[in-house]
Amino acid sequence: MGEAFLPKRVMETASAPVGYYPNLLDWVQASGLNREKHFRELYNSYSFEYKDASSLGKTPPPQFQGGRITAPTANVAVIPSGRVWGMNGAVLSQDNMLLSDVSIEFYVDTLIKGEKHPALHDWKPFPLVNTSETVAALTFGISQNYFHWLFDVLPRLHLIQLSGLKPSKYVLNRTVKMAFQDETLNMVGIPAESRLETHAEFHLQADNLIVPSLIGTSSFSYYPKWVCDYLRSVMLPHADEEVRNGPERIYVSRARAETRRIKNEQEVMERLSAKGFVCVELESMTVRQQIRLFRSAKWVVAPHGAGLTNLVFCEPGTKVLELFTPNYMPRHYWLISNHCGLDYWYLTGTGDGREGDWNLVENMFINVEELSRTLSKMGVDTRH
């Protein structure tokens, strides 16, 4: 994909940021600008009631326990003379400050923000390009990940649309270019000519820079229901409503992945095959094909991984069994299952204990007797 044409004026350089604002609200309060013109608040006091995750008679861990959760208010800022800097697209304000909450970078499972951000201690004076166009920043540190692309990047378009603002260009960082990025941008109506991609020496200043807040809260552990509603509304229509001929019971393999593989997958698959499950690998599928697959499924079994992002496309009542290593059990897909009315269960295996590994990449062994008992308790032998 070629980069969009952008009328521009090349300036010499711009100085390094002198500090940071923790969030967009802090910026607008300190700016002295007209708040009504430069800051929009959305989904204020938006809450949802969650159900406990199910398992073999065990009390779920705290992250899977139900109750009402109120999401942080989302917002959209319009920054005059705002800048986007570097490959990952750090956002800088008109008073030369880093906007920390929309410039987060990642190192494995560590969030890098605030005073530790490279814009503050490893600044490089890339040539500055200035444009009079209204530009929106949709940059995010791990945009190459399917889950984070769908849940941390695309829903920010929804916030811009709700704000009533009309950017002519969108800045995206694609350090690793993935086919699903182009496919989904086409689905949500962002054509190639409207996309600006960051690069190693990217440095852009727009007369008006639109910056929506990030979605997954400060620790990326909570995503509100409106995100699922938006994704279903803009993506399900692309899956051909009349096509529902996929398998009803699927097991999503991570055999091609580098992390969180099931070491005894053959043994697991023998048990699942006996119950009518089909093994699928999503890496070779288009997004449209994945939507169709999950919309047709009535049962989904899978180790934790980005493929379960597609639960957002399942029909209410679909039964889900997520497999974990005990050292890494994030709640993303329990949240999605609640939002979409799915019947969510979990089963914890044992980690392979590879020395030097971070918890989130550990492979696992699944006790197949516990797997069979869990499936029975879920009603696998009941045909509807």
RONU-383119 format. One line per field, with one value per residue (C-alpha): residue number from 0; residue in three letters; z, x, y. Coordinates in steps of 0.02 Angstrom, whole numbers, plus 50000, padded with zeros to 5 digits. Each point is the difference from the previous one (the first is absolute). Layout:
num = (NUM; ...)
residu = (ala; ...)
pz = (Z; ...)
px = (X; ...)
py = (Y; ...)
***
This chain:
num = (0; 1; 2; 3; 4; 5; 6; 7; 8; 9; 10; 11; 12; 13; 14; 15; 16; 17; 18; 19; 20; 21; 22; 23; 24; 25; 26; 27; 28; 29; 30; 31; 32; 33; 34; 35; 36; 37; 38; 39; 40; 41; 42; 43; 44; 45; 46; 47; 48; 49; 50; 51; 52; 53; 54; 55; 56; 57; 58; 59; 60; 61; 62; 63; 64; 65; 66; 67; 68; 69; 70; 71; 72; 73; 74; 75; 76; 77; 78; 79; 80; 81; 82; 83; 84; 85; 86; 87; 88; 89; 90; 91; 92; 93; 94; 95; 96; 97; 98; 99; 100; 101; 102; 103; 104; 105; 106; 107; 108; 109; 110; 111; 112; 113; 114; 115; 116; 117; 118; 119; 120; 121; 122; 123; 124; 125; 126; 127; 128; 129; 130; 131; 132; 133; 134; 135; 136; 137; 138; 139; 140; 141; 142; 143; 144; 145; 146; 147; 148; 149; 150; 151; 152; 153; 154; 155; 156; 157; 158; 159; 160; 161; 162; 163; 164; 165; 166; 167; 168; 169; 170; 171; 172; 173; 174; 175; 176; 177; 178; 179; 180; 181; 182; 183; 184; 185; 186; 187; 188; 189; 190; 191; 192; 193; 194; 195; 196; 197; 198; 199; 200; 201; 202; 203; 204; 205; 206; 207; 208; 209; 210; 211; 212; 213; 214; 215; 216; 217; 218; 219; 220; 221; 222; 223; 224; 225; 226; 227; 228; 229; 230; 231; 232; 233; 234; 235; 236; 237; 238; 239; 240; 241; 242; 243; 244; 245; 246; 247; 248; 249; 250; 251; 252; 253; 254; 255; 256; 257; 258; 259; 260; 261; 262; 263; 264; 265; 266; 267; 268; 269; 270; 271; 272; 273; 274; 275; 276; 277; 278; 279; 280; 281; 282; 283; 284; 285; 286; 287; 288; 289; 290; 291; 292; 293; 294; 295; 296; 297; 298; 299; 300; 301; 302; 303; 304; 305; 306; 307; 308; 309; 310; 311; 312; 313; 314; 315; 316; 317; 318; 319; 320; 321; 322; 323; 324; 325; 326; 327; 328; 329; 330; 331; 332; 333; 334; 335; 336; 337; 338; 339; 340; 341; 342; 343; 344; 345; 346; 347; 348; 349; 350; 351; 352; 353; 354; 355; 356; 357; 358; 359; 360; 361; 362; 363; 364; 365; 366; 367; 368; 369; 370; 371; 372; 373; 374; 375; 376; 377; 378; 379; 380; 381; 382; 383)
residu = (met; gly; glu; ala; phe; leu; pro; lys; arg; val; met; glu; thr; ala; ser; ala; pro; val; gly; tyr; tyr; pro; asn; leu; leu; asp; trp; val; gln; ala; ser; gly; leu; asn; arg; glu; lys; his; phe; arg; glu; leu; tyr; asn; ser; tyr; ser; phe; glu; tyr; lys; asp; ala; ser; ser; leu; gly; lys; thr; pro; pro; pro; gln; phe; gln; gly; gly; arg; ile; thr; ala; pro; thr; ala; asn; val; ala; val; ile; pro; ser; gly; arg; val; trp; gly; met; asn; gly; ala; val; leu; ser; gln; asp; asn; met; leu; leu; ser; asp; val; ser; ile; glu; phe; tyr; val; asp; thr; leu; ile; lys; gly; glu; lys; his; pro; ala; leu; his; asp; trp; lys; pro; phe; pro; leu; val; asn; thr; ser; glu; thr; val; ala; ala; leu; thr; phe; gly; ile; ser; gln; asn; tyr; phe; his; trp; leu; phe; asp; val; leu; pro; arg; leu; his; leu; ile; gln; leu; ser; gly; leu; lys; pro; ser; lys; tyr; val; leu; asn; arg; thr; val; lys; met; ala; phe; gln; asp; glu; thr; leu; asn; met; val; gly; ile; pro; ala; glu; ser; arg; leu; glu; thr; his; ala; glu; phe; his; leu; gln; ala; asp; asn; leu; ile; val; pro; ser; leu; ile; gly; thr; ser; ser; phe; ser; tyr; tyr; pro; lys; trp; val; cys; asp; tyr; leu; arg; ser; val; met; leu; pro; his; ala; asp; glu; glu; val; arg; asn; gly; pro; glu; arg; ile; tyr; val; ser; arg; ala; arg; ala; glu; thr; arg; arg; ile; lys; asn; glu; gln; glu; val; met; glu; arg; leu; ser; ala; lys; gly; phe; val; cys; val; glu; leu; glu; ser; met; thr; val; arg; gln; gln; ile; arg; leu; phe; arg; ser; ala; lys; trp; val; val; ala; pro; his; gly; ala; gly; leu; thr; asn; leu; val; phe; cys; glu; pro; gly; thr; lys; val; leu; glu; leu; phe; thr; pro; asn; tyr; met; pro; arg; his; tyr; trp; leu; ile; ser; asn; his; cys; gly; leu; asp; tyr; trp; tyr; leu; thr; gly; thr; gly; asp; gly; arg; glu; gly; asp; trp; asn; leu; val; glu; asn; met; phe; ile; asn; val; glu; glu; leu; ser; arg; thr; leu; ser; lys; met; gly; val; asp; thr; arg; his)
pz = (50000; 49953; 50127; 49982; 49917; 50129; 49956; 50109; 50048; 50057; 50150; 50073; 50165; 50162; 50174; 50117; 50116; 50168; 50103; 49990; 50040; 50078; 49896; 49876; 50137; 50087; 49835; 49964; 50179; 49989; 49823; 50031; 49840; 49978; 50074; 49902; 49837; 50040; 50111; 49983; 50134; 49945; 50086; 50169; 50142; 49878; 50100; 49980; 50115; 49981; 50043; 50083; 49885; 50016; 50034; 50087; 50161; 50044; 50059; 49854; 50026; 50034; 49818; 49950; 50138; 49951; 50055; 49928; 49920; 49948; 49854; 50002; 49898; 49822; 49922; 49842; 50000; 49861; 50022; 49902; 49925; 50072; 49948; 49970; 50021; 49965; 49939; 50136; 49983; 50166; 50015; 50050; 50047; 49937; 50158; 49965; 50125; 49977; 50017; 50098; 50001; 49809; 49971; 50096; 49940; 50046; 50047; 50014; 50139; 50066; 49958; 49963; 50031; 50090; 50049; 49930; 49824; 49865; 49939; 50165; 50015; 49824; 49894; 49819; 49904; 49845; 49865; 50036; 49867; 50027; 49924; 50006; 49985; 50147; 50047; 50125; 50098; 50017; 50045; 50125; 50055; 49951; 49851; 49920; 50125; 49939; 50168; 50034; 49822; 50013; 50180; 50023; 49826; 49902; 50140; 50009; 49830; 50083; 50129; 49862; 49909; 50158; 50029; 49832; 49947; 49819; 49976; 49823; 50045; 50132; 50069; 50032; 50053; 49912; 50052; 49939; 49855; 50022; 49871; 50130; 50024; 49820; 49995; 50157; 49954; 49838; 50099; 50113; 49856; 50011; 49821; 49958; 49944; 50176; 50092; 50055; 50061; 50124; 49963; 50089; 49981; 50003; 50068; 49952; 50063; 49956; 50021; 50087; 50067; 50056; 50138; 50070; 50168; 50006; 50036; 50116; 50156; 50070; 50020; 49846; 50113; 49966; 49839; 50012; 49911; 49878; 49915; 49960; 49941; 49882; 49927; 49971; 49916; 49876; 49967; 50004; 49844; 49901; 50040; 49886; 50112; 49897; 50020; 50160; 49949; 50112; 50132; 50159; 50114; 49976; 50087; 49959; 49991; 50042; 49921; 49885; 50140; 50092; 50172; 50105; 49900; 50074; 50015; 50002; 49862; 49912; 50159; 50025; 49821; 50015; 50142; 49905; 49836; 50089; 50045; 49824; 50009; 49846; 50017; 49913; 49972; 49974; 49932; 49819; 50010; 49951; 50130; 49903; 50007; 50188; 50028; 49906; 50095; 50173; 49956; 49951; 50153; 50148; 50098; 50006; 50092; 49993; 50097; 50043; 49847; 49876; 49899; 50136; 49952; 49876; 50144; 49970; 49843; 50085; 50024; 50177; 50092; 49919; 50124; 50027; 50089; 50017; 50048; 50106; 50079; 50185; 49990; 49870; 50005; 49929; 49993; 49824; 49931; 50157; 49976; 49815; 50042; 50127; 49877; 49863; 50108; 49986; 50126; 50059; 50088; 50037; 50036; 50072; 49946; 50058; 49930; 49919; 50114; 49871; 50087; 49954; 49924; 50045; 50066; 49851; 49876; 50099; 49911; 50091; 50031; 50015; 50109; 49878; 50138; 50068; 49822; 49976; 50167; 49959; 49830; 50077; 50130; 49859; 49915; 49856; 49987; 49987; 49821; 49964)
px = (50000; 50069; 50001; 49863; 50041; 50017; 50019; 50145; 50131; 50168; 50072; 50174; 49978; 49904; 50070; 49981; 49848; 50032; 49886; 49836; 49815; 49936; 49841; 49898; 49893; 50154; 50056; 49837; 49988; 50176; 49984; 49884; 49908; 49812; 49953; 49839; 50095; 50153; 49938; 49850; 49948; 49910; 49924; 49995; 49944; 49988; 49985; 49961; 49956; 50115; 49973; 50131; 50101; 49957; 50117; 50004; 49920; 50141; 49984; 50060; 50154; 49965; 50017; 49859; 49878; 49843; 49922; 49965; 50146; 49993; 50115; 50110; 49929; 50065; 50052; 50062; 50120; 50036; 50179; 50051; 50173; 50007; 50141; 50024; 50180; 50094; 49960; 49871; 49920; 50023; 49882; 50068; 49898; 50014; 50098; 50130; 49942; 49979; 49820; 50040; 49835; 49988; 50186; 50025; 50134; 50024; 50141; 49930; 49870; 50071; 49918; 50123; 49926; 50025; 50178; 50065; 49937; 50137; 49938; 50064; 50167; 50044; 49938; 50054; 49969; 49919; 49956; 49828; 49864; 49858; 49826; 49846; 49888; 49902; 50085; 49949; 50128; 49957; 50174; 50021; 50159; 49952; 49887; 50066; 49903; 49828; 49913; 50076; 49967; 49815; 49976; 50125; 50013; 49837; 49880; 50087; 49924; 49830; 50046; 50050; 49837; 49898; 50094; 49941; 50177; 50053; 50185; 50064; 50147; 50037; 50174; 50030; 50156; 50029; 50175; 49949; 49878; 49859; 49869; 49861; 50039; 49961; 49849; 49921; 50039; 49906; 49856; 49984; 50012; 50177; 50067; 50185; 50011; 49950; 50135; 50169; 50124; 50137; 50182; 50167; 50017; 49817; 49962; 49838; 49919; 49817; 49911; 49865; 50045; 49852; 50048; 49873; 50039; 50063; 49871; 50073; 50022; 50171; 50048; 49907; 49902; 49824; 49904; 49819; 49850; 49982; 50160; 49921; 49840; 50099; 50105; 49847; 49907; 50138; 50074; 49861; 49917; 50156; 49982; 49854; 49851; 49941; 50164; 49988; 50071; 50154; 50031; 49897; 50140; 50174; 50167; 50117; 50178; 50156; 50116; 50073; 50024; 50163; 49917; 49861; 49994; 49919; 50140; 49883; 49888; 49985; 49931; 49883; 49940; 49962; 49879; 49924; 49982; 49900; 49876; 49986; 50127; 50098; 50176; 50024; 50152; 49957; 50166; 49955; 49823; 49942; 49905; 49840; 50028; 50033; 49840; 49900; 50086; 49963; 49825; 49958; 50081; 49897; 50151; 50174; 50149; 50169; 50156; 50012; 50054; 49951; 49894; 49868; 49975; 49875; 49884; 49929; 49918; 49918; 49813; 49928; 50002; 50161; 50099; 50181; 50138; 50163; 50158; 50134; 50168; 49977; 50129; 49909; 49811; 49943; 49813; 49981; 49895; 49894; 49954; 49958; 49897; 49899; 49973; 49939; 49895; 50115; 50014; 50180; 50101; 50185; 50122; 50173; 50140; 50180; 50141; 50151; 50114; 50129; 50137; 50011; 49826; 49878; 49836; 49901; 50096; 50004; 49939; 49880; 49944; 49814; 49935; 49887; 49895; 49960; 49966; 49874; 49915; 49989; 49924; 49872; 49952; 49979; 49878; 50105; 49898; 49836; 49944; 49883)
py = (50000; 50169; 50140; 50129; 50165; 50137; 50184; 50053; 50125; 49931; 50090; 49984; 49907; 50015; 49988; 49852; 49998; 50082; 49889; 49906; 50008; 49838; 50008; 50102; 50076; 50068; 50075; 50092; 50064; 50073; 50065; 50146; 49953; 50000; 49831; 49982; 50023; 49895; 49859; 49883; 49874; 49841; 49847; 50085; 49883; 49853; 49838; 49816; 49854; 49849; 49816; 49890; 49889; 49815; 49853; 49832; 50058; 50118; 50179; 50107; 50108; 50185; 50052; 49879; 50048; 50091; 50162; 50171; 50091; 50182; 50041; 50156; 50143; 50000; 50164; 50083; 50148; 50125; 50061; 50155; 49978; 49824; 49885; 49814; 49938; 49840; 49826; 49967; 50171; 50090; 50149; 50171; 50154; 50178; 50047; 49865; 49870; 49813; 49939; 49845; 49905; 49996; 49968; 49837; 49881; 49818; 49884; 49824; 50026; 50164; 50167; 50141; 50171; 50164; 50043; 49835; 50033; 50005; 50169; 50073; 49910; 49943; 50145; 50010; 50163; 49928; 50128; 50070; 49998; 50123; 49987; 50109; 49846; 49931; 49837; 49864; 49900; 49814; 49941; 49859; 49911; 49822; 50027; 49841; 49893; 49948; 50023; 50171; 50058; 49957; 50057; 50142; 50079; 49981; 50053; 50168; 50035; 49981; 50133; 50120; 49967; 50031; 50164; 50065; 50043; 49971; 49960; 49986; 49887; 49868; 49962; 49815; 49907; 49836; 49946; 49828; 50010; 49875; 49956; 50012; 50184; 50046; 49885; 50072; 50182; 49970; 49925; 50153; 50123; 50069; 49994; 49984; 50182; 50057; 49902; 50068; 49871; 50039; 49956; 50006; 50190; 50048; 50173; 50087; 50159; 50033; 50165; 49896; 49828; 49893; 49877; 49876; 49919; 49821; 49866; 49868; 50110; 50038; 49815; 49933; 49883; 50066; 50030; 50062; 49923; 50145; 49940; 49832; 50084; 50110; 49859; 49892; 50143; 50041; 49828; 49871; 50074; 49950; 49815; 49954; 49968; 49853; 49905; 49897; 49832; 49994; 49866; 50019; 49940; 50071; 49986; 50145; 49936; 50102; 49870; 50133; 50127; 50026; 50012; 49924; 49840; 49845; 49875; 49849; 50067; 49832; 49922; 50147; 49992; 49814; 50038; 50146; 49907; 49866; 50138; 50068; 50141; 50055; 50071; 50168; 50110; 50183; 50063; 49962; 50072; 50172; 50101; 49971; 49812; 50009; 50097; 49868; 49859; 50071; 50057; 49820; 49920; 49944; 49937; 50077; 49923; 50086; 50044; 50184; 50099; 50133; 49879; 50011; 50182; 49927; 49955; 50174; 49928; 49850; 49983; 50014; 49834; 49936; 49895; 50051; 49904; 50098; 49904; 50084; 49978; 50043; 50139; 50106; 50015; 50168; 50034; 50071; 49858; 49980; 50183; 49975; 49845; 50099; 50142; 49883; 49883; 49848; 49858; 50018; 49863; 49984; 49857; 50024; 49885; 49995; 50106; 49921; 50102; 50048; 50096; 50183; 50011; 50136; 49933; 50060; 49892; 49838; 49843; 49884; 49822; 49965; 49858; 49909; 49922; 50173; 50056; 49860; 50035; 50185; 49968; 49881; 50129; 50126; 49880; 49938; 49840; 50095; 50028; 50144)
***
